């Protein structure tokens, strides 16, 4: 990849982040936003109101940063899974992490857990769901791809049934609306505390995937070919699954179920940089971060009440995926 492309992958998300700090119902001038952001580091006399500083630093900035990391994390997870499974229809929820996290959050909401309790329970149940999938798929000290997919379907169906049961017994006047809204996905409750909980596992998982991205090129040729080239495929799969699980469970725990990002963005990125995972994974992070930032800007400004992220990502993602199918005629590399 050319040096200009690497600079673009860094600058475009940062530009989108700055634009996101300007967007909202309360107007803050662009110059004022720049001075507010620089004030903790430079001796700038404040000529803005306290409400402006609160909106920029405590409301918009944490939310925009969370959108960047969630979008980047889901995108890199989807790209890694599509390479590992050698399947263009794979997304980060293939192993049941989303269904398990959804049940964990619904259970916490049913028990009147606070924001921290909901996020922590959703994260732990997401890890539990993928752990069950991996254990079910282990056969004779190996982990076949087909067994992983089938086990993921079983675990996802099981936790989806538990989620339905939780919604069935929830109070229809208070608990059920809260569960339903959470499942639709939103970054409305983002705070510095939720950033502190979600960012470390997302960063850790992304670093893990970046460290093995060249091995993904070999693994995408098949287990036998990768093994003949000296790659320990089972260990590599375990690293990829653990990394993507950390990312996806953390993302779902703080913003609910946001679909299509981990499915569509890797395809769009592959059209730009090609199938080489050494460039594909960093580019997926950049495009995914920018994409979810823009989607969140629309979600909080397009109407009087905030639109759930899951609705917008599906409305945008499904037609675009259909366009990709027509453009590529079903071909995939």
N, C-alpha and C positions, 0 to 999 in steps of 0.2 A: 504494500500500500504506500502511496506517495506521502511525503511529509505534509503537504497541504491538506490531505484528507485527515491525517491525525490531528492537525490543528483545528480543523472544522469539527471533528468529533468532540473536542474539548470546549470550543468557543460557542457552538450552537446551543448546547444545554445551558451554559451560563447566561447566554443572552435571553433564552426563554425564561430562566429563573428571574432575571431582572425585570422582564416584562410582566411576569406573574405578580411581582410586588407592586406593580402599578395598577393592576386590574382589580376592580372591586367597586362596591357601591359608594364607598367613601373615597373621594378623590385625593390623591397625594401626588404633587408634582414630581416629575422624574428627577429633577435636580435635588429636591428635598430627600427623596429616597436614597440617592447616592450619598448625600451628606450624613443621613442617619446611619447608613451602613458603615461609613468611614469613621464616625464619631468615636467608637470605642478604641480606635487605633491611632487617630490623629487629633491634635488639639483644635477641635472645631467648636466654636461657640454655638450653642443651639439657638436657632431662630425659628424653630417649629414648635408646635404645641405638643403637650404630653400625649394627647390622644393619637396624634400622627405616629409618634414613636412606638406607642403600644401596638397600634395596628400593624406597622411594618415589622417590628422585631418579635412580637409575641403572638401574632395571629397569622399574618401572611407568610412570613419567613419559615416558621416550622412546618406549615402545611406545604409550601412549595418544595422544601427540602425533602419532606417525606414522599411527595409525589415523584420526585426525581429518583429517589432510591428504590421505591416500589416498582416504578416503571422499568428502571434498569435491571433490577433483580429478577422480575418476572420474565423479561426479554432474554436475559442471558441464560436463565433456567430453561426456557423453551428451546433456545438454540442448542444447548447442551443435550437435552433429552432427544431432540430430533436427530442429532448426530449419533447418539448412543443407540437409540432404537431403530435408526435408519428408516424413519417413518415421518412423512411431512404432516401428518394429522396429530402428532403428539404435542401435548401442552403440559405445563408444570403440574397439573392436577391428575396426571395419568395414574399415579400410584396411590391415590386416595387422600392426599394431604388436605385438599380443599374441603372435602366432605367431612373429614375428621375434625378439622379446625372449626367448621361451621357448627357441628354438634357441640364441641367444647364451648364455643361462645354462647350458643343457645342455652346450654345447661347453666352457664354462669349467669346469664340474664334471667333465667327462670328462678334461680336461687337468689336473685337481687344482688348479684355481685357488682362491685364498682367497676370503673373503667379499667383499672389495673388488673382486677380479678378476671375480667372478661378477656383482656389481651393475653394474660399469662395462661389461662385455661385453654384458650384457642391455640396458642403456640404449643403447649405440651400435648394436647390431643392430636395436633397435626403431626408431631414427631412420632407419637404412638401409632397413628394410622399407617405411616410409611414403614415403621418398624415391623408391624404385623404383616404388611405386604412383603417385605424382604424375607421375613422368616418363612412365610408360606411358599415363597418362590425358591427357596434353597432346596436343591435336590442333589444328593451325592457330591457335596462340597462344591457345587457350582450353582450359578444363578442364570439360567437361560432367559433370554429376552422374552420369549413367549410366556413363560411362567410368571415373569414380573408383570406383564400386561394383564394376564388373566387374574392374578392375585390382586392387582390393583382394582380391577372391576369388582371383585368380590368384596374387598374391604370398603370401597366407595359405596357400594350398594348397602352394606351393613350399616355404615354410619349415616347414610341418607335415610334409612328406615328409622334409626334412632332419632335423627333430626325431625322427621315427620311426627314421630311419637311425642317429642318434646313440644312441638308446635300444637299438637292436638290437645295436650293437657294444660297448655298455657292459658292464662287469663286473657280472654279476647279483648278486654278493654284497656289493658296496660302492657302486659308482658308480650302478647302476640305481636302487636304493632312494633315494639322495640326489636324483637327477633327478626321480623320481616324486613324492617328498614336496615338492620345491620347486615343481613344477608345480601342486600342489594348493592352494598359497597359505598363507602363515603370516607372522605378525609376531614370531615367537619370537626371531629373531636381531637384532632392532632394537637399535641402540646410538646413542650420540651421534655417532659417525662416520657411520653410515648416515643419520642425520637431516641431517647437514651435506651429504651427497651428494644426497639426494632432495628436500629442501625447496626449495632455490633454483629448480630447474626447474619444480616444481609451482607455486610462487608466481608465477614469471615467466609461465608459461602461463595461470594463472588471471587475472592482471592483464591480459594481452593479450585474453582473452575478455571481461572486464568492460569494457574500453575500447571494444569494438565491439558491445556487446550490443544497443544500439538499432538498429544496422544489421542485426542478425539478424532483427528484425521485418520489415524491408523485404525481405531476401533470402528469407525464408520464403514470400513471395508469388510467387516465381519469378524466374528470371534476367532475363527480358524486362521485367517490371514494375520490378525493382530497377534495371536499367540505364536505363530511361526516367526514373527519379527521380534519376539522377546518381550511383548507386552503382557503383563499379568492381568488378564481381562477382568477376573472377578474382583481383584483389589481395585482396579480402576473404576469399575462400575460402582463399587461401594463408596469410593470417594465422590463420584459424581452424584450419586443418590443422596449421600449425606449433605453435600454442599447445596444442592437444589432444595432439599427438604428444609434446611435452615432458612434459606431465602424465602421460600414460598410460605412456610408456616409463620414466619415473622411478618411477611407482607399481609397475609390474610388476617392475622391477629389484630392488626392496627387499622385496617381499612375495609375489612369484609371481603366478599368474593368479587373480584374484578376479573372478568373473563376476557378472552380474545387477545389480550396483550401478549401473552407468552406464545400464542399460536401465530398471529399475523406478523408481528414485528420481525421475528427471525426470517420469515419469507421475504419481507421487504428488504431486510439487510442483505440477505443472500443475493438478491438481484443487484445490489449495489457493489458489494465487495467480493462476491463469489463464495464457494463452499469451504474455503480454507478457514478452519476454526481459529487460527492464530490472529486473523483479522476480523473474523465474523463475530466472535464474542465481544471484543471491545466496541465494535460498531453497533452491535445490538444493545449494549448498555447505553450508548449515546442516543440512539434513535428512540429507544424505549423511554428513557428519562424525559426527552423532549416531548414525546407523544403524550405521556400521561400528564405532564405539566399543562399542555394545551387543553387536553380533555377536562382537567380539573378547573381550568379557567372558565371554560364553557359551563361546567356544572354549577358553578357558584355565581355566575353572572347572567345566564341566559333567561332566567325566569325569577319571579319574586321569591319562590321557595327553591331550595337547592335540589338539583336533579341528581339522583344516585349515579355513581360512577359506572356500576354494572350495566345500567340501561344505555348510557352513552357509548361505552366501549363496544357493546353488542350492535348498536345502531350503526356505528362507524365501521366496526371490524367485519361484520358479516358481509355487507356489500363489497368491501374492499377485497376480502378473501375470494368472493365470487369472481371479481375482476381478475385477480391473480390466476385463478383456475382457468379462465378463458384465455388469458394472455399466454400462459405457459402450456396450455393444452394438456394439463395433467403431468407434465414432465417435472422431475425434481432431481436435484443433485445433492 
